[in-house]
């Protein structure tokens, strides 16, 4: 559904991904000590993922199936880039909240696996399970995990800098 909306603006996913890679760690570093806001943003991110992937779309099917294949990764592939971008914010926010980027990325990958399993096992929603979606979502979760690591490093650096300015005053 998301990739269908973006097909007319093929440049938008790559711009969004680059923008997120630049802005994400800066925002994440600001959120390190703001747990409530981070929890709200994480919940909104998960709800967005579930809404974009599990809201009924298309004709219900009676077959339980999952397409198995490798993703086509290209800077011009709207669907692949959209899938990468889909779970990167979730992984970033979870990694910052837990202060464990690997756990945040693993949690986002688990969300993707649950979504794909639901799409396969509940054909009435008219969604197609696809292993390439899982792989590109996992790649996005790893990107989010790396960005969470950078955000946490920035927050530590900022905290250390503020502490050293206070001690020298």
C-alpha positions in Angstrom: 0.0 0.0 0.0 2.7 2.5 1.0 4.8 1.7 -2.1 1.8 2.1 -4.3 1.4 5.7 -3.0 5.1 6.4 -3.4 5.4 5.1 -7.0 4.6 8.5 -8.4 7.4 10.1 -6.3 10.3 7.6 -6.7 12.8 10.0 -5.2 10.8 10.4 -1.9 11.9 7.2 -0.1 15.6 7.8 -0.7 15.3 11.4 0.4 13.4 10.3 3.5 16.0 7.6 4.3 18.9 10.0 3.9 17.0 12.6 6.0 16.2 10.1 8.6 19.9 9.0 8.8 21.0 12.6 9.4 18.2 13.8 11.7 17.4 10.5 13.5 20.5 10.3 15.7 20.2 14.0 16.6 16.5 13.5 17.7 17.4 10.2 19.3 20.1 11.9 21.4 17.6 14.5 22.6 15.2 11.7 23.5 17.6 9.7 25.7 16.5 11.5 28.9 12.9 11.9 27.8 11.4 8.5 28.4 7.7 9.4 28.3 8.0 11.2 24.9 10.1 8.3 23.6 7.5 5.8 24.7 4.7 7.8 23.0 6.8 8.1 19.8 7.6 4.4 19.9 4.0 3.5 20.3 3.0 5.8 17.5 5.7 4.2 15.3 4.5 0.7 16.0 0.9 1.7 15.4 1.9 3.2 12.1 3.7 0.0 11.1 0.7 -2.1 12.0 -1.7 0.3 10.3 0.3 0.3 7.0 0.8 -3.5 7.0 -2.3 -5.1 8.6 -5.2 -2.9 7.7 -7.3 -4.9 5.1 -6.3 -4.1 1.6 -7.4 -5.9 -1.5 -9.6 -8.9 -1.9 -9.7 -11.4 0.9 -8.1 -14.7 0.0 -8.8 -18.2 1.3 -5.2 -19.4 0.7 -2.6 -19.3 3.4 0.7 -18.6 1.7 3.9 -16.6 1.7 6.0 -15.7 -1.3 9.6 -16.7 -0.8 12.3 -14.7 -2.5 15.1 -12.3 -2.1 14.5 -8.5 -2.3 15.5 -6.4 -5.2 17.7 -3.7 -3.5 18.2 -0.6 -5.5 18.1 3.1 -4.9 15.2 3.3 -7.4 13.2 0.4 -5.9 10.4 2.2 -4.2 9.0 -0.9 -2.4 12.4 -2.0 -1.0 13.3 1.4 0.2 9.9 1.9 1.7 10.3 -1.4 3.6 13.7 -0.4 4.8 12.3 3.0 6.0 9.3 1.4 7.6 11.0 -0.1 10.7 14.1 2.1 11.0 12.3 4.6 13.3 10.9 1.9 15.5 14.3 0.3 16.0 15.9 3.8 16.7 13.2 4.7 19.3 13.3 1.2 20.9 17.1 1.3 21.0 17.2 4.8 22.6 14.4 3.9 25.1 16.1 0.6 26.2 19.6 2.1 25.7 20.4 -1.1 23.9 20.5 -0.6 20.1 20.8 -4.3 19.4 17.7 -5.1 21.4 15.8 -2.3 19.7 16.8 -3.7 16.2 15.8 -7.2 17.3 12.5 -6.0 18.6 11.8 -4.2 15.3 12.7 -7.4 13.4 10.3 -9.3 15.6 7.5 -6.9 14.8 8.2 -7.4 11.1 8.1 -11.2 11.6 4.8 -11.0 13.4 3.4 -8.8 10.6 4.5 -11.2 7.9 3.2 -14.2 9.9 -0.2 -12.4 10.4 -0.4 -11.6 6.7 0.3 -15.3 5.9 -2.1 -16.7 8.4 -5.0 -14.3 8.2 -5.7 -14.2 4.4 -9.0 -12.3 5.1 -7.1 -9.1 5.4 -6.0 -9.4 1.8 -2.3 -8.8 2.4 0.5 -10.7 0.9 3.2 -12.3 3.0 6.6 -12.0 1.4 10.0 -13.0 2.7 11.6 -10.1 0.8 9.5 -7.7 2.9 10.9 -9.3 6.0 14.5 -9.0 4.8 14.2 -5.4 3.8 12.3 -4.6 7.0 15.2 -6.3 8.9 17.7 -4.2 7.0 15.7 -1.1 8.1 15.7 -2.3 11.7 19.5 -2.7 11.5 19.8 0.8 10.1 17.7 2.0 13.0 19.8 0.1 15.5 23.0 1.7 14.1 21.3 5.2 14.3 20.3 4.4 17.9 23.9 3.6 18.7 25.0 6.9 17.2 22.2 8.7 19.1 23.4 7.2 22.4 27.0 8.1 21.7 26.0 11.7 21.0 24.0 11.8 24.2 26.9 10.5 26.2 29.2 13.0 24.6 26.8 15.9 25.2 26.4 14.8 28.9 30.2 14.4 29.3 30.7 17.9 27.8 28.1 19.4 30.0 29.7 17.8 33.1 33.2 19.0 32.2 31.9 22.6 31.7 30.2 22.5 35.1 33.3 21.1 36.8 35.6 23.8 35.3 33.3 26.6 36.3 
